[in-house]
Amino acid sequence: MSDPKPLSMLEHGTSGVIEARTGKAITLQKSQSLKLTNTHGKQVIDFFAFALDADLKPLSNTTLDFLSMQHTRSGNMRSIPRAGGDKLFSNRRKAMFTFEKDTSPGVHDTLVPACDAERYRQLGISGHHASCAENLHIALQEAGYPFPTDLTPEPFNLWMNVPVREGGALAFVEPVSQEGDYVVVRAEENCLVVCSACPQDVTPVNGYGQKPADCRFEIL
């Protein structure tokens, strides 16, 4: 197998759009910060991240090092990380990010897996439907990051509102975020981030209007 190529680096000040229903791969160097803006207010972003080496190259196929919600919950000893200093941890218990800022009420989700083809079949959709799992693997392939196609890590679901009801029941309700709310995370190591503007249009994950929307990113 050929040696993987370094991924393209984005400069400070680079910004762009994460189009509705699609994914976007963003390379971050250690100490760079990423600002994600909920342009229209109710859009969920599935946030994934994967470690890069010192030369911004993907790790080997046998070294899986990615953002992990179960390790993030354990590392912070709370179900949802808080801005102002909480860390986002990898499956190797390394701090990948510091959660620096959040202008929303801080309601996010770390419990629910990325939507995928089977999820939409269960919801009664026939035929193809875009999903965060599909968006992730398309973005990884386009970026040249080797990762098992049958493995989708659990994402940090920004602005997703999944309240825990009496008896431990979960619910999917409209995000409490508002137009222009944003979060900022700082990379603690070189990494490839993939953001998926969730295509969910069957449940109110993206608002009661059930209409996925664009979001924005900026490298700080």
matplotlib code that plots the C-alpha trace (Angstrom):
import matplotlib.pyplot as plt

x = [0.0, 1.4, 2.3, -0.7, -0.3, -0.5, -3.9, -4.3, -4.1, -6.6, -5.3, -6.6, -9.5, -10.7, -14.5, -17.2, -20.6, -21.6, -24.4, -27.7, -27.7, -24.0, -20.7, -17.5, -14.0, -11.8, -8.1, -7.0, -3.5, -2.9, -3.9, -6.2, -9.8, -12.9, -16.0, -19.3, -22.3, -26.0, -26.9, -30.6, -30.9, -32.3, -29.8, -27.9, -24.3, -22.9, -19.3, -16.6, -12.8, -9.9, -6.2, -3.4, 0.3, 2.8, 3.0, -0.8, -0.9, -3.6, -2.6, -2.2, -5.2, -4.5, -4.4, -7.9, -7.8, -11.0, -13.3, -15.3, -18.5, -18.3, -14.7, -15.8, -18.6, -16.3, -13.5, -15.7, -18.0, -21.1, -23.3, -22.8, -19.5, -19.6, -17.9, -15.2, -12.7, -14.3, -12.3, -13.5, -11.6, -10.6, -11.1, -7.6, -8.6, -6.5, -7.9, -8.5, -10.3, -11.0, -14.6, -13.9, -17.2, -20.9, -23.4, -26.4, -28.0, -25.6, -28.1, -26.2, -26.3, -23.7, -26.0, -27.5, -25.6, -25.4, -28.4, -27.8, -29.6, -31.2, -32.5, -34.4, -35.8, -37.0, -38.7, -40.6, -38.4, -38.0, -35.1, -32.0, -32.0, -28.9, -27.5, -24.8, -23.0, -22.9, -21.8, -19.0, -17.6, -17.9, -16.0, -13.3, -12.9, -12.6, -10.1, -8.0, -8.3, -8.4, -11.1, -13.2, -16.4, -18.4, -17.5, -19.2, -18.1, -20.7, -20.7, -20.9, -24.4, -24.2, -27.5, -29.4, -32.0, -32.6, -34.1, -34.1, -37.7, -39.0, -38.0, -35.0, -37.0, -35.4, -37.2, -36.4, -37.5, -36.6, -33.2, -33.3, -30.5, -31.3, -30.2, -26.5, -25.6, -22.1, -19.6, -15.8, -13.5, -9.7, -7.6, -5.3, -3.6, -3.6, -6.8, -9.3, -12.8, -15.9, -19.1, -22.4, -25.4, -27.8, -30.3, -33.0, -36.4, -38.7, -38.3, -38.0, -34.3, -33.7, -36.8, -40.5, -40.3, -38.2, -36.2, -32.4, -30.4, -26.8, -24.4, -21.0, -17.5, -14.4, -10.8, -9.7]
y = [0.0, 3.5, 6.0, 8.3, 11.9, 14.9, 16.5, 20.0, 22.6, 25.4, 28.9, 31.0, 33.0, 30.4, 30.1, 28.4, 26.7, 23.3, 22.7, 21.2, 17.4, 17.2, 16.7, 18.8, 17.7, 20.3, 19.8, 21.4, 21.9, 21.8, 25.1, 26.1, 26.8, 25.9, 28.1, 26.5, 28.7, 27.6, 30.1, 29.5, 28.4, 24.9, 22.8, 19.9, 19.3, 15.8, 16.5, 13.8, 14.0, 11.8, 12.1, 13.1, 12.7, 15.5, 15.8, 16.0, 12.5, 9.9, 7.3, 3.7, 1.5, -0.4, 2.6, 3.9, 7.2, 9.2, 11.4, 9.3, 10.3, 7.6, 8.7, 12.3, 11.6, 9.7, 12.3, 15.2, 13.2, 14.7, 13.7, 16.9, 18.8, 22.4, 25.3, 27.2, 24.4, 20.9, 18.5, 16.3, 13.0, 10.3, 6.6, 6.5, 8.9, 11.8, 15.3, 16.1, 19.5, 22.1, 23.3, 27.0, 28.9, 28.3, 31.1, 28.8, 27.5, 24.5, 21.8, 19.2, 15.4, 12.7, 9.7, 9.2, 7.6, 9.2, 8.6, 6.0, 4.1, 1.6, 4.4, 5.9, 2.5, 2.1, 5.5, 4.3, 5.8, 3.8, 4.3, 6.4, 9.1, 11.1, 10.4, 11.6, 8.2, 8.4, 12.0, 11.1, 8.3, 10.3, 13.2, 10.8, 9.2, 12.6, 13.8, 10.6, 9.5, 5.7, 4.5, 1.3, 1.9, -0.3, 1.8, 5.1, 6.6, 8.2, 12.0, 15.0, 16.1, 19.9, 21.6, 18.3, 18.2, 14.8, 15.2, 12.3, 11.9, 10.2, 6.6, 7.2, 7.6, 9.7, 12.1, 14.0, 17.6, 20.9, 22.4, 25.4, 27.1, 30.3, 31.9, 32.9, 30.8, 29.3, 27.1, 27.2, 24.2, 24.4, 21.5, 19.9, 17.8, 17.7, 16.3, 15.9, 17.1, 16.1, 18.1, 16.8, 19.1, 16.4, 15.4, 14.3, 15.5, 12.9, 13.7, 17.3, 16.9, 19.9, 21.8, 21.2, 22.5, 19.4, 21.3, 20.8, 23.9, 25.2, 26.1, 27.9, 27.2, 29.4, 28.6, 30.9]
z = [0.0, -0.9, 1.7, 2.3, 1.2, 3.5, 3.6, 2.4, 5.2, 5.6, 6.5, 9.4, 8.1, 5.7, 5.7, 3.8, 3.7, 4.8, 2.4, 3.6, 3.6, 2.8, 4.6, 4.6, 5.5, 7.2, 8.1, 11.3, 12.7, 16.4, 18.1, 15.2, 16.2, 14.2, 14.4, 13.3, 12.9, 12.9, 10.1, 10.2, 13.8, 13.9, 11.9, 13.5, 12.6, 13.1, 14.1, 13.6, 13.9, 13.0, 14.1, 11.7, 12.2, 12.5, 8.7, 8.3, 7.0, 7.9, 10.4, 9.2, 8.5, 11.6, 13.9, 14.6, 16.4, 16.3, 18.3, 20.7, 22.6, 25.2, 26.1, 26.1, 28.5, 30.8, 30.5, 31.5, 33.8, 32.2, 29.3, 27.3, 27.2, 28.2, 26.5, 28.5, 28.9, 28.6, 26.3, 23.5, 23.7, 21.3, 21.5, 22.9, 25.7, 24.2, 24.3, 20.6, 21.2, 23.8, 23.7, 23.8, 23.2, 22.7, 22.2, 22.2, 25.4, 25.3, 24.4, 22.3, 22.0, 22.6, 22.8, 19.4, 16.5, 13.1, 10.8, 8.1, 5.4, 7.9, 10.1, 7.2, 6.2, 9.8, 9.4, 6.3, 3.6, 0.4, -1.9, -1.3, 1.4, 2.2, 5.7, 8.0, 7.9, 4.1, 4.2, 6.5, 4.3, 1.1, 2.8, 4.1, 0.7, -1.1, 1.5, 1.0, 4.6, 4.9, 7.3, 7.5, 5.5, 7.8, 10.9, 11.7, 15.0, 17.2, 16.4, 18.6, 17.5, 17.8, 18.6, 18.6, 21.3, 22.8, 26.3, 28.7, 30.0, 33.1, 33.2, 30.9, 27.7, 25.0, 22.7, 19.5, 19.7, 18.0, 18.7, 21.1, 19.2, 17.4, 14.1, 14.2, 17.3, 17.0, 18.7, 18.7, 19.3, 19.4, 18.1, 20.6, 17.8, 14.1, 12.8, 10.0, 11.0, 9.1, 9.6, 8.2, 8.0, 9.0, 6.3, 8.8, 7.4, 9.0, 12.7, 14.2, 14.7, 12.4, 13.7, 13.4, 9.8, 9.1, 6.5, 6.6, 6.0, 5.4, 8.1, 8.0, 9.1, 9.7, 10.7, 13.5]

ax = plt.figure().add_subplot(projection="3d")
ax.plot(x, y, z, "-o")
ax.set_aspect("equal")
plt.show()
